[in-house]
Amino acid sequence: MKTSRRTVKRVGWAAAVATGLLATSVGTAVATPTVPTAAASPAQATASCAYPYVCLFKNGVKIGQFQDVTSGYQNLPSRPVGTSSSPIVVTNTRHDDVAYIRFSTGTTVCLPPEYTTSLTGTLTGIRISSSAIC
């Protein structure tokens, strides 16, 4: 099997995900995977978020989808709040682009390509970057 640099990066991300590590910047980000409710499972979120979007779900309902690469954050006017019993599920279906999620605290979390996670806290912005790594 031929391995490419991209394959190696994905294997590295798989290892980071398996150990519970996730890239963060500035502050004490809380991108800790939580056990979502059955209605908002990451598998269902991935299935209902088409490429090339980054989608946000609350209680199994899509509350946002973003496609454009931007130099700054796109504000989330609804400021969705995820709790341990009802997290915000975010899925990045893009193959080569990362997505940054900004919290009301100013903390940001980076989601690698083809990655889904559950977040708690108040989300205030999203930025899709053409970078393939966080």
N, CA, C and O atoms as a GROMACS GRO file, in nm:
protein
  536
    1MET      N    1   0.084  -0.118   0.000
    1MET     CA    2   0.000   0.000   0.000
    1MET      C    3   0.088   0.124   0.000
    1MET      O    4   0.180   0.136   0.081
    2LYS      N    5   0.060   0.213  -0.089
    2LYS     CA    6   0.135   0.338  -0.098
    2LYS      C    7   0.081   0.436   0.006
    2LYS      O    8  -0.040   0.461   0.012
    3THR      N    9   0.170   0.491   0.087
    3THR     CA   10   0.125   0.590   0.185
    3THR      C   11   0.172   0.727   0.141
    3THR      O   12   0.285   0.744   0.094
    4SER      N   13   0.088   0.820   0.158
    4SER     CA   14   0.120   0.957   0.123
    4SER      C   15   0.136   1.039   0.250
    4SER      O   16   0.105   0.993   0.360
    5ARG      N   17   0.185   1.158   0.233
    5ARG     CA   18   0.197   1.249   0.347
    5ARG      C   19   0.060   1.272   0.410
    5ARG      O   20   0.048   1.281   0.532
    6ARG      N   21  -0.044   1.282   0.326
    6ARG     CA   22  -0.180   1.304   0.374
    6ARG      C   23  -0.227   1.185   0.459
    6ARG      O   24  -0.290   1.204   0.564
    7THR      N   25  -0.196   1.062   0.414
    7THR     CA   26  -0.234   0.943   0.490
    7THR      C   27  -0.166   0.944   0.626
    7THR      O   28  -0.229   0.914   0.728
    8VAL      N   29  -0.039   0.980   0.628
    8VAL     CA   30   0.035   0.984   0.754
    8VAL      C   31  -0.028   1.088   0.847
    8VAL      O   32  -0.041   1.063   0.967
    9LYS      N   33  -0.067   1.205   0.793
    9LYS     CA   34  -0.131   1.307   0.876
    9LYS      C   35  -0.261   1.256   0.935
    9LYS      O   36  -0.290   1.278   1.052
   10ARG      N   37  -0.340   1.185   0.853
   10ARG     CA   38  -0.467   1.133   0.903
   10ARG      C   39  -0.445   1.028   1.010
   10ARG      O   40  -0.520   1.022   1.108
   11VAL      N   41  -0.342   0.945   0.993
   11VAL     CA   42  -0.311   0.845   1.095
   11VAL      C   43  -0.272   0.917   1.224
   11VAL      O   44  -0.310   0.875   1.333
   12GLY      N   45  -0.195   1.025   1.210
   12GLY     CA   46  -0.158   1.105   1.327
   12GLY      C   47  -0.279   1.162   1.397
   12GLY      O   48  -0.287   1.161   1.520
   13TRP      N   49  -0.375   1.214   1.319
   13TRP     CA   50  -0.498   1.269   1.378
   13TRP      C   51  -0.578   1.158   1.444
   13TRP      O   52  -0.636   1.178   1.550
   14ALA      N   53  -0.580   1.041   1.380
   14ALA     CA   54  -0.654   0.930   1.440
   14ALA      C   55  -0.595   0.896   1.577
   14ALA      O   56  -0.668   0.868   1.672
   15ALA      N   57  -0.463   0.899   1.587
   15ALA     CA   58  -0.398   0.872   1.715
   15ALA      C   59  -0.432   0.980   1.817
   15ALA      O   60  -0.456   0.950   1.934
   16ALA      N   61  -0.433   1.106   1.773
   16ALA     CA   62  -0.467   1.216   1.864
   16ALA      C   63  -0.610   1.204   1.912
   16ALA      O   64  -0.640   1.226   2.030
   17VAL      N   65  -0.699   1.168   1.821
   17VAL     CA   66  -0.840   1.153   1.858
   17VAL      C   67  -0.856   1.036   1.954
   17VAL      O   68  -0.931   1.045   2.052
   18ALA      N   69  -0.787   0.926   1.926
   18ALA     CA   70  -0.799   0.807   2.010
   18ALA      C   71  -0.751   0.834   2.153
   18ALA      O   72  -0.803   0.776   2.248
   19THR      N   73  -0.653   0.921   2.167
   19THR     CA   74  -0.602   0.951   2.300
   19THR      C   75  -0.673   1.069   2.365
   19THR      O   76  -0.642   1.106   2.478
   20GLY      N   77  -0.768   1.128   2.292
   20GLY     CA   78  -0.845   1.238   2.349
   20GLY      C   79  -0.780   1.374   2.335
   20GLY      O   80  -0.824   1.471   2.397
   21LEU      N   81  -0.676   1.383   2.253
   21LEU     CA   82  -0.609   1.511   2.232
   21LEU      C   83  -0.676   1.586   2.119
   21LEU      O   84  -0.723   1.525   2.023
   22LEU      N   85  -0.682   1.718   2.130
   22LEU     CA   86  -0.738   1.801   2.025
   22LEU      C   87  -0.668   1.935   2.030
   22LEU      O   88  -0.647   1.991   2.137
   23ALA      N   89  -0.632   1.987   1.914
   23ALA     CA   90  -0.560   2.114   1.909
   23ALA      C   91  -0.648   2.228   1.956
   23ALA      O   92  -0.764   2.240   1.916
   24THR      N   93  -0.592   2.313   2.040
   24THR     CA   94  -0.664   2.431   2.086
   24THR      C   95  -0.570   2.550   2.080
   24THR      O   96  -0.448   2.534   2.071
   25SER      N   97  -0.625   2.667   2.086
   25SER     CA   98  -0.541   2.786   2.093
   25SER      C   99  -0.602   2.886   2.190
   25SER      O  100  -0.724   2.895   2.203
   26VAL      N  101  -0.517   2.959   2.256
   26VAL     CA  102  -0.554   3.068   2.346
   26VAL      C  103  -0.657   3.028   2.450
   26VAL      O  104  -0.775   3.012   2.418
   27GLY      N  105  -0.615   3.011   2.570
   27GLY     CA  106  -0.710   2.984   2.678
   27GLY      C  107  -0.723   2.837   2.709
   27GLY      O  108  -0.639   2.755   2.672
   28THR      N  109  -0.829   2.806   2.777
   28THR     CA  110  -0.853   2.669   2.820
   28THR      C  111  -0.974   2.614   2.746
   28THR      O  112  -1.084   2.606   2.801
   29ALA      N  113  -0.953   2.576   2.623
   29ALA     CA  114  -1.062   2.526   2.538
   29ALA      C  115  -1.119   2.398   2.596
   29ALA      O  116  -1.050   2.321   2.661
   30VAL      N  117  -1.247   2.378   2.569
   30VAL     CA  118  -1.315   2.259   2.617
   30VAL      C  119  -1.372   2.181   2.500
   30VAL      O  120  -1.493   2.178   2.478
   31ALA      N  121  -1.284   2.118   2.426
   31ALA     CA  122  -1.327   2.036   2.314
   31ALA      C  123  -1.326   1.890   2.355
   31ALA      O  124  -1.294   1.802   2.275
   32THR      N  125  -1.361   1.866   2.478
   32THR     CA  126  -1.362   1.730   2.527
   32THR      C  127  -1.483   1.657   2.472
   32THR      O  128  -1.596   1.703   2.487
   33PRO      N  129  -1.460   1.542   2.408
   33PRO     CA  130  -1.573   1.467   2.356
   33PRO      C  131  -1.665   1.427   2.472
   33PRO      O  132  -1.618   1.381   2.576
   34THR      N  133  -1.792   1.444   2.452
   34THR     CA  134  -1.890   1.405   2.551
   34THR      C  135  -1.982   1.302   2.490
   34THR      O  136  -1.983   1.282   2.369
   35VAL      N  137  -2.059   1.238   2.573
   35VAL     CA  138  -2.156   1.141   2.522
   35VAL      C  139  -2.281   1.218   2.484
   35VAL      O  140  -2.357   1.262   2.571
   36PRO      N  141  -2.305   1.235   2.353
   36PRO     CA  142  -2.422   1.311   2.311
   36PRO      C  143  -2.550   1.232   2.329
   36PRO      O  144  -2.548   1.110   2.345
   37THR      N  145  -2.661   1.304   2.326
   37THR     CA  146  -2.789   1.236   2.333
   37THR      C  147  -2.808   1.154   2.207
   37THR      O  148  -2.744   1.180   2.106
   38ALA      N  149  -2.895   1.056   2.212
   38ALA     CA  150  -2.918   0.968   2.097
   38ALA      C  151  -2.961   1.047   1.975
   38ALA      O  152  -2.926   1.011   1.862
   39ALA      N  153  -3.036   1.154   1.993
   39ALA     CA  154  -3.086   1.232   1.880
   39ALA      C  155  -2.976   1.312   1.811
   39ALA      O  156  -2.993   1.353   1.696
   40ALA      N  157  -2.865   1.334   1.878
   40ALA     CA  158  -2.760   1.419   1.820
   40ALA      C  159  -2.628   1.344   1.810
   40ALA      O  160  -2.522   1.403   1.834
   41SER      N  161  -2.632   1.218   1.775
   41SER     CA  162  -2.509   1.141   1.770
   41SER      C  163  -2.418   1.190   1.659
   41SER      O  164  -2.466   1.233   1.554
   42PRO      N  165  -2.286   1.184   1.682
   42PRO     CA  166  -2.193   1.226   1.578
   42PRO      C  167  -2.210   1.149   1.447
   42PRO      O  168  -2.192   1.206   1.340
   43ALA      N  169  -2.245   1.023   1.454
   43ALA     CA  170  -2.266   0.945   1.332
   43ALA      C  171  -2.382   1.001   1.251
   43ALA      O  172  -2.373   1.012   1.128
   44GLN      N  173  -2.490   1.037   1.317
   44GLN     CA  174  -2.605   1.096   1.248
   44GLN      C  175  -2.570   1.234   1.193
   44GLN      O  176  -2.613   1.270   1.083
   45ALA      N  177  -2.492   1.309   1.268
   45ALA     CA  178  -2.452   1.442   1.222
   45ALA      C  179  -2.370   1.431   1.094
   45ALA      O  180  -2.392   1.506   0.999
   46THR      N  181  -2.275   1.338   1.092
   46THR     CA  182  -2.192   1.320   0.974
   46THR      C  183  -2.276   1.277   0.855
   46THR      O  184  -2.253   1.323   0.743
   47ALA      N  185  -2.373   1.191   0.879
   47ALA     CA  186  -2.458   1.142   0.770
   47ALA      C  187  -2.545   1.252   0.710
   47ALA      O  188  -2.577   1.246   0.591
   48SER      N  189  -2.583   1.351   0.789
   48SER     CA  190  -2.673   1.454   0.738
   48SER      C  191  -2.601   1.586   0.707
   48SER      O  192  -2.666   1.689   0.687
   49CYS      N  193  -2.471   1.584   0.702
   49CYS     CA  194  -2.392   1.703   0.667
   49CYS      C  195  -2.311   1.668   0.543
   49CYS      O  196  -2.214   1.593   0.550
   50ALA      N  197  -2.351   1.723   0.429
   50ALA     CA  198  -2.287   1.691   0.302
   50ALA      C  199  -2.154   1.764   0.285
   50ALA      O  200  -2.134   1.873   0.338
   51TYR      N  201  -2.065   1.703   0.210
   51TYR     CA  202  -1.941   1.768   0.169
   51TYR      C  203  -1.977   1.885   0.079
   51TYR      O  204  -2.066   1.868  -0.004
   52PRO      N  205  -1.918   1.997   0.088
   52PRO     CA  206  -1.801   2.041   0.165
   52PRO      C  207  -1.837   2.133   0.281
   52PRO      O  208  -1.780   2.242   0.292
   53TYR      N  209  -1.928   2.094   0.365
   53TYR     CA  210  -1.977   2.182   0.472
   53TYR      C  211  -1.918   2.150   0.609
   53TYR      O  212  -1.870   2.039   0.634
   54VAL      N  213  -1.923   2.249   0.695
   54VAL     CA  214  -1.903   2.232   0.838
   54VAL      C  215  -2.039   2.261   0.899
   54VAL      O  216  -2.094   2.370   0.880
   55CYS      N  217  -2.095   2.163   0.972
   55CYS     CA  218  -2.232   2.176   1.022
   55CYS      C  219  -2.235   2.172   1.175
   55CYS      O  220  -2.152   2.108   1.239
   56LEU      N  221  -2.334   2.243   1.231
   56LEU     CA  222  -2.359   2.244   1.374
   56LEU      C  223  -2.497   2.185   1.398
   56LEU      O  224  -2.592   2.217   1.328
   57PHE      N  225  -2.506   2.099   1.500
   57PHE     CA  226  -2.632   2.034   1.535
   57PHE      C  227  -2.661   2.054   1.683
   57PHE      O  228  -2.570   2.050   1.766
   58LYS      N  229  -2.786   2.073   1.716
   58LYS     CA  230  -2.832   2.082   1.855
   58LYS      C  231  -2.953   1.990   1.867
   58LYS      O  232  -3.052   2.010   1.797
   59ASN      N  233  -2.945   1.891   1.953
   59ASN     CA  234  -3.053   1.793   1.973
   59ASN      C  235  -3.095   1.728   1.842
   59ASN      O  236  -3.214   1.705   1.819
   60GLY      N  237  -2.998   1.697   1.756
   60GLY     CA  238  -3.025   1.628   1.631
   60GLY      C  239  -3.074   1.717   1.518
   60GLY      O  240  -3.098   1.668   1.408
   61VAL      N  241  -3.090   1.847   1.544
   61VAL     CA  242  -3.140   1.940   1.443
   61VAL      C  243  -3.023   2.025   1.393
   61VAL      O  244  -2.948   2.082   1.472
   62LYS      N  245  -3.008   2.033   1.261
   62LYS     CA  246  -2.902   2.115   1.203
   62LYS      C  247  -2.935   2.262   1.229
   62LYS      O  248  -3.040   2.311   1.187
   63ILE      N  249  -2.845   2.331   1.298
   63ILE     CA  250  -2.868   2.473   1.330
   63ILE      C  251  -2.777   2.565   1.250
   63ILE      O  252  -2.787   2.687   1.260
   64GLY      N  253  -2.688   2.507   1.172
   64GLY     CA  254  -2.601   2.589   1.089
   64GLY      C  255  -2.516   2.504   0.997
   64GLY      O  256  -2.480   2.391   1.031
   65GLN      N  257  -2.486   2.559   0.880
   65GLN     CA  258  -2.391   2.494   0.791
   65GLN      C  259  -2.311   2.602   0.719
   65GLN      O  260  -2.367   2.703   0.675
   66PHE      N  261  -2.181   2.580   0.710
   66PHE     CA  262  -2.090   2.679   0.656
   66PHE      C  263  -2.002   2.615   0.550
   66PHE      O  264  -1.962   2.499   0.564
   67GLN      N  265  -1.972   2.690   0.445
   67GLN     CA  266  -1.895   2.636   0.334
   67GLN      C  267  -1.775   2.722   0.296
   67GLN      O  268  -1.675   2.669   0.248
   68ASP      N  269  -1.783   2.851   0.317
   68ASP     CA  270  -1.682   2.942   0.265
   68ASP      C  271  -1.558   2.951   0.353
   68ASP      O  272  -1.567   2.961   0.475
   69VAL      N  273  -1.441   2.947   0.287
   69VAL     CA  274  -1.314   2.975   0.354
   69VAL      C  275  -1.310   3.126   0.375
   69VAL      O  276  -1.330   3.203   0.282
   70THR      N  277  -1.283   3.167   0.499
   70THR     CA  278  -1.280   3.310   0.530
   70THR      C  279  -1.153   3.346   0.607
   70THR      O  280  -1.092   3.260   0.671
   71SER      N  281  -1.114   3.472   0.599
   71SER     CA  282  -0.995   3.517   0.672
   71SER      C  283  -1.028   3.552   0.817
   71SER      O  284  -0.940   3.556   0.902
   72GLY      N  285  -1.156   3.578   0.844
   72GLY     CA  286  -1.201   3.610   0.979
   72GLY      C  287  -1.316   3.520   1.019
   72GLY      O  288  -1.363   3.437   0.941
   73TYR      N  289  -1.360   3.537   1.141
   73TYR     CA  290  -1.470   3.454   1.191
   73TYR      C  291  -1.604   3.502   1.137
   73TYR      O  292  -1.628   3.622   1.123
   74GLN      N  293  -1.691   3.406   1.107
   74GLN     CA  294  -1.831   3.435   1.077
   74GLN      C  295  -1.904   3.425   1.211
   74GLN      O  296  -1.898   3.321   1.277
   75ASN      N  297  -1.973   3.529   1.249
   75ASN     CA  298  -2.043   3.529   1.377
   75ASN      C  299  -2.162   3.434   1.374
   75ASN      O  300  -2.224   3.413   1.270
   76LEU      N  301  -2.191   3.376   1.489
   76LEU     CA  302  -2.309   3.291   1.507
   76LEU      C  303  -2.410   3.373   1.587
   76LEU      O  304  -2.402   3.375   1.710
   77PRO      N  305  -2.504   3.439   1.520
   77PRO     CA  306  -2.598   3.527   1.590
   77PRO      C  307  -2.680   3.455   1.697
   77PRO      O  308  -2.717   3.516   1.797
   78SER      N  309  -2.708   3.327   1.676
   78SER     CA  310  -2.789   3.254   1.774
   78SER      C  311  -2.709   3.217   1.899
   78SER      O  312  -2.767   3.183   2.002
   79ARG      N  313  -2.575   3.225   1.891
   79ARG     CA  314  -2.487   3.189   2.003
   79ARG      C  315  -2.532   3.060   2.071
   79ARG      O  316  -2.569   3.061   2.188
   80PRO      N  317  -2.530   2.948   1.997
   80PRO     CA  318  -2.578   2.822   2.054
   80PRO      C  319  -2.496   2.780   2.176
   80PRO      O  320  -2.375   2.801   2.182
   81VAL      N  321  -2.565   2.721   2.272
   81VAL     CA  322  -2.503   2.677   2.396
   81VAL      C  323  -2.512   2.526   2.405
   81VAL      O  324  -2.621   2.468   2.397
   82GLY      N  325  -2.398   2.462   2.423
   82GLY     CA  326  -2.393   2.318   2.443
   82GLY      C  327  -2.371   2.287   2.590
   82GLY      O  328  -2.288   2.351   2.655
   83THR      N  329  -2.444   2.190   2.641
   83THR     CA  330  -2.428   2.145   2.780
   83THR      C  331  -2.386   2.000   2.779
   83THR      O  332  -2.390   1.934   2.675
   84SER      N  333  -2.348   1.948   2.895
   84SER     CA  334  -2.306   1.807   2.900
   84SER      C  335  -2.421   1.714   2.862
   84SER      O  336  -2.397   1.607   2.806
   85SER      N  337  -2.544   1.753   2.892
   85SER     CA  338  -2.658   1.668   2.856
   85SER      C  339  -2.711   1.697   2.716
   85SER      O  340  -2.786   1.617   2.660
   86SER      N  341  -2.671   1.810   2.658
   86SER     CA  342  -2.718   1.848   2.525
   86SER      C  343  -2.608   1.928   2.453
   86SER      O  344  -2.620   2.049   2.434
   87PRO      N  345  -2.500   1.858   2.412
   87PRO     CA  346  -2.388   1.928   2.349
   87PRO      C  347  -2.420   1.974   2.207
   87PRO      O  348  -2.516   1.928   2.145
   88ILE      N  349  -2.338   2.064   2.157
   88ILE     CA  350  -2.343   2.102   2.016
   88ILE      C  351  -2.252   2.004   1.943
   88ILE      O  352  -2.134   1.992   1.976
   89VAL      N  353  -2.306   1.935   1.843
   89VAL     CA  354  -2.225   1.843   1.763
   89VAL      C  355  -2.180   1.921   1.640
   89VAL      O  356  -2.261   1.979   1.567
   90VAL      N  357  -2.049   1.921   1.617
   90VAL     CA  358  -1.991   1.991   1.502
   90VAL      C  359  -1.921   1.888   1.415
   90VAL      O  360  -1.840   1.809   1.464
   91THR      N  361  -1.952   1.890   1.286
   91THR     CA  362  -1.886   1.798   1.194
   91THR      C  363  -1.824   1.876   1.079
   91THR      O  364  -1.887   1.963   1.019
   92ASN      N  365  -1.699   1.842   1.049
   92ASN     CA  366  -1.624   1.904   0.940
   92ASN      C  367  -1.610   1.799   0.830
   92ASN      O  368  -1.528   1.707   0.842
   93THR      N  369  -1.688   1.812   0.723
   93THR     CA  370  -1.683   1.712   0.615
   93THR      C  371  -1.577   1.746   0.510
   93THR      O  372  -1.556   1.669   0.416
   94ARG      N  373  -1.511   1.858   0.524
   94ARG     CA  374  -1.412   1.900   0.425
   94ARG      C  375  -1.291   1.807   0.430
   94ARG      O  376  -1.253   1.760   0.537
   95HIS      N  377  -1.232   1.781   0.313
   95HIS     CA  378  -1.122   1.685   0.303
   95HIS      C  379  -0.986   1.745   0.337
   95HIS      O  380  -0.898   1.675   0.387
   96ASP      N  381  -0.967   1.874   0.311
   96ASP     CA  382  -0.835   1.934   0.327
   96ASP      C  383  -0.835   2.064   0.406
   96ASP      O  384  -0.733   2.132   0.411
   97ASP      N  385  -0.945   2.099   0.468
   97ASP     CA  386  -0.956   2.227   0.538
   97ASP      C  387  -0.993   2.207   0.684
   97ASP      O  388  -1.072   2.119   0.717
   98VAL      N  389  -0.935   2.288   0.770
   98VAL     CA  390  -0.969   2.284   0.912
   98VAL      C  391  -1.078   2.387   0.941
   98VAL      O  392  -1.099   2.480   0.863
   99ALA      N  393  -1.145   2.369   1.053
   99ALA     CA  394  -1.248   2.464   1.096
   99ALA      C  395  -1.217   2.505   1.240
   99ALA      O  396  -1.194   2.421   1.326
  100TYR      N  397  -1.218   2.634   1.263
  100TYR     CA  398  -1.197   2.688   1.397
  100TYR      C  399  -1.332   2.731   1.454
  100TYR      O  400  -1.410   2.798   1.387
  101ILE      N  401  -1.358   2.690   1.576
  101ILE     CA  402  -1.480   2.728   1.647
  101ILE      C  403  -1.439   2.821   1.760
  101ILE      O  404  -1.348   2.791   1.836
  102ARG      N  405  -1.508   2.935   1.771
  102ARG     CA  406  -1.478   3.033   1.876
  102ARG      C  407  -1.587   3.029   1.983
  102ARG      O  408  -1.706   3.022   1.952
  103PHE      N  409  -1.545   3.032   2.108
  103PHE     CA  410  -1.636   3.033   2.222
  103PHE      C  411  -1.652   3.175   2.276
  103PHE      O  412  -1.573   3.263   2.242
  104SER      N  413  -1.753   3.196   2.358
  104SER     CA  414  -1.778   3.328   2.416
  104SER      C  415  -1.662   3.374   2.506
  104SER      O  416  -1.648   3.493   2.532
  105THR      N  417  -1.582   3.281   2.552
  105THR     CA  418  -1.467   3.314   2.636
  105THR      C  419  -1.349   3.366   2.554
  105THR      O  420  -1.251   3.414   2.610
  106GLY      N  421  -1.359   3.355   2.420
  106GLY     CA  422  -1.249   3.393   2.332
  106GLY      C  423  -1.161   3.275   2.294
  106GLY      O  424  -1.078   3.286   2.205
  107THR      N  425  -1.180   3.164   2.361
  107THR     CA  426  -1.106   3.042   2.332
  107THR      C  427  -1.149   2.988   2.195
  107THR      O  428  -1.265   3.002   2.156
  108THR      N  429  -1.055   2.928   2.124
  108THR     CA  430  -1.087   2.865   1.996
  108THR      C  431  -1.047   2.718   1.998
  108THR      O  432  -0.955   2.678   2.069
  109VAL      N  433  -1.118   2.640   1.920
  109VAL     CA  434  -1.088   2.498   1.904
  109VAL      C  435  -1.076   2.471   1.755
  109VAL      O  436  -1.153   2.525   1.676
  110CYS      N  437  -0.980   2.391   1.716
  110CYS     CA  438  -0.959   2.358   1.576
  110CYS      C  439  -1.007   2.215   1.549
  110CYS      O  440  -0.968   2.122   1.619
  111LEU      N  441  -1.091   2.200   1.448
  111LEU     CA  442  -1.138   2.068   1.406
  111LEU      C  443  -1.065   2.031   1.277
  111LEU      O  444  -1.074   2.104   1.178
  112PRO      N  445  -0.994   1.919   1.277
  112PRO     CA  446  -0.925   1.876   1.156
  112PRO      C  447  -1.024   1.833   1.047
  112PRO      O  448  -1.143   1.818   1.075
  113PRO      N  449  -0.976   1.814   0.926
  113PRO     CA  450  -1.064   1.767   0.818
  113PRO      C  451  -1.128   1.634   0.853
  113PRO      O  452  -1.068   1.549   0.920
  114GLU      N  453  -1.251   1.616   0.806
  114GLU     CA  454  -1.326   1.491   0.823
  114GLU      C  455  -1.334   1.448   0.969
  114GLU      O  456  -1.302   1.334   1.004
  115TYR      N  457  -1.377   1.540   1.054
  115TYR     CA  458  -1.379   1.516   1.199
  115TYR      C  459  -1.511   1.564   1.257
  115TYR      O  460  -1.564   1.668   1.216
  116THR      N  461  -1.563   1.490   1.353
  116THR     CA  462  -1.686   1.526   1.422
  116THR      C  463  -1.661   1.520   1.572
  116THR      O  464  -1.596   1.428   1.621
  117THR      N  465  -1.713   1.618   1.645
  117THR     CA  466  -1.698   1.620   1.790
  117THR      C  467  -1.820   1.686   1.854
  117THR      O  468  -1.900   1.749   1.787
  118SER      N  469  -1.831   1.669   1.984
  118SER     CA  470  -1.938   1.733   2.063
  118SER      C  471  -1.874   1.838   2.152
  118SER      O  472  -1.771   1.813   2.215
  119LEU      N  473  -1.935   1.956   2.157
  119LEU     CA  474  -1.878   2.068   2.233
  119LEU      C  475  -1.977   2.120   2.336
  119LEU      O  476  -2.098   2.118   2.315
  120THR      N  477  -1.923   2.167   2.448
  120THR     CA  478  -2.005   2.234   2.548
  120THR      C  479  -1.957   2.378   2.559
  120THR      O  480  -1.839   2.407   2.535
  121GLY      N  481  -2.046   2.467   2.595
  121GLY     CA  482  -2.013   2.608   2.606
  121GLY      C  483  -2.090   2.688   2.503
  121GLY      O  484  -2.166   2.632   2.424
  122THR      N  485  -2.072   2.820   2.505
  122THR     CA  486  -2.141   2.909   2.413
  122THR      C  487  -2.053   2.935   2.292
  122THR      O  488  -1.942   2.988   2.305
  123LEU      N  489  -2.102   2.899   2.173
  123LEU     CA  490  -2.027   2.918   2.049
  123LEU      C  491  -2.064   3.054   1.989
  123LEU      O  492  -2.181   3.090   1.982
  124THR      N  493  -1.961   3.128   1.945
  124THR     CA  494  -1.987   3.262   1.891
  124THR      C  495  -1.939   3.281   1.748
  124THR      O  496  -1.979   3.378   1.683
  125GLY      N  497  -1.854   3.192   1.697
  125GLY     CA  498  -1.804   3.212   1.562
  125GLY      C  499  -1.743   3.088   1.503
  125GLY      O  500  -1.708   2.994   1.574
  126ILE      N  501  -1.729   3.090   1.370
  126ILE     CA  502  -1.667   2.980   1.297
  126ILE      C  503  -1.582   3.039   1.186
  126ILE      O  504  -1.619   3.138   1.122
  127ARG      N  505  -1.468   2.975   1.162
  127ARG     CA  506  -1.381   3.016   1.052
  127ARG      C  507  -1.326   2.891   0.986
  127ARG      O  508  -1.269   2.806   1.054
  128ILE      N  509  -1.344   2.880   0.856
  128ILE     CA  510  -1.289   2.768   0.780
  128ILE      C  511  -1.160   2.817   0.717
  128ILE      O  512  -1.157   2.921   0.651
  129SER      N  513  -1.054   2.741   0.738
  129SER     CA  514  -0.922   2.776   0.686
  129SER      C  515  -0.880   2.674   0.581
  129SER      O  516  -0.914   2.557   0.592
  130SER      N  517  -0.807   2.719   0.480
  130SER     CA  518  -0.762   2.627   0.376
  130SER      C  519  -0.644   2.542   0.422
  130SER      O  520  -0.595   2.458   0.346
  131SER      N  521  -0.597   2.562   0.543
  131SER     CA  522  -0.490   2.480   0.598
  131SER      C  523  -0.542   2.338   0.621
  131SER      O  524  -0.657   2.319   0.661
  132ALA      N  525  -0.457   2.240   0.597
  132ALA     CA  526  -0.497   2.101   0.617
  132ALA      C  527  -0.467   2.052   0.758
  132ALA      O  528  -0.513   1.945   0.798
  133ILE      N  529  -0.392   2.130   0.834
  133ILE     CA  530  -0.360   2.090   0.972
  133ILE      C  531  -0.389   2.205   1.067
  133ILE      O  532  -0.384   2.322   1.029
  134CYS      N  533  -0.418   2.170   1.190
  134CYS     CA  534  -0.448   2.272   1.292
  134CYS      C  535  -0.321   2.338   1.341
  134CYS      O  536  -0.327   2.426   1.427
   0.00000   0.00000   0.00000
